[in-house]
Amino acid sequence: MPSGGMVRDEEVERIGMELVIAYERSQGRKPRDVSKENLGYDIISGVKHKD
């Protein structure tokens, strides 16, 4: 590991994103992967609507 830095682990990142997306869907939201858009975050999710 580089001194004072983090090592990127593609598999861990993929698993983490899958878990977040699954959770967001389980809460009735519609998550979207925006990781390629370089926004500073990887997932955006819509608000759950009450009927």
Secondary structure, 3 states (H helix, E strand, C coil): CCCCCCCCCHHHHHHHHHHHHHHHHHCCCCEEECHHHCCCCCEEECCCCCC
